[in-house]
């Protein structure tokens, strides 16, 4: 992985800015999804030397970053203080595409757990929290927020009692089987529904099956840890990347000729 990161960095330095400026890089919505702590670095990287040409776009994305993107955490807490009920459903169990640093973080293949639910702590793909980490959680009373597969810790999230995590559900997967949970969250009367309100929907859930075709969501337990994927090797990462690139190309060709 270290070799891949070093090689990719050298290639990306010359290729990425040009590629990004003819696709996602000129879409303001794309920039709204860039992590606040990396926004300025990413902006300067993509638009270095062409600032005047893209002055209007740069001004627009700067404004969003300054007024919203860099203040999301504060805004969420202000919403809660104003009486707004905030619940989060995050997905994990997959690596990020192996074209970025930290590709071994828990994610839904596109967005990391920490980005979906700020403050989430995760073990790298294919590994678990060590014994020292678990023991410390027991001492401070936060062990209940650690996933049965020992890969995710929700204790430091903005909303630890109203954040759910679903193992092995991809970014673009929104199955019907998820609707009952969403309905319960939205329609809860009186007290806000929490991860302790319904034994059928604890903080950690396991998803399996083909979307909307015999798929299931069930509570994850210490006895049933779901199906955590193993940490993939370099060639597995490369193979998965190539497969996805080919799929994207074929989809675009299909759109052109159909």
Secondary structure by P-SEA (a helix, b strand, c coil): caaaaaaaaaaacccaaaaaaacccccaaaaaaccccaaaaaaaaacccccccaaaaaaaaaaaaacccccaaaaaaaaaaabbbbbbbbbcccccccccccccccccccccccccccccccccccccccaaaaaaaaaaccccccccccccccccccccccbbbbcccccccccccaaaaaaaaacccccccccccccccccbbbbbcccccccbbbbbcccccccccccccaaaaaaaaaaaaaaaaaaaaaaaac
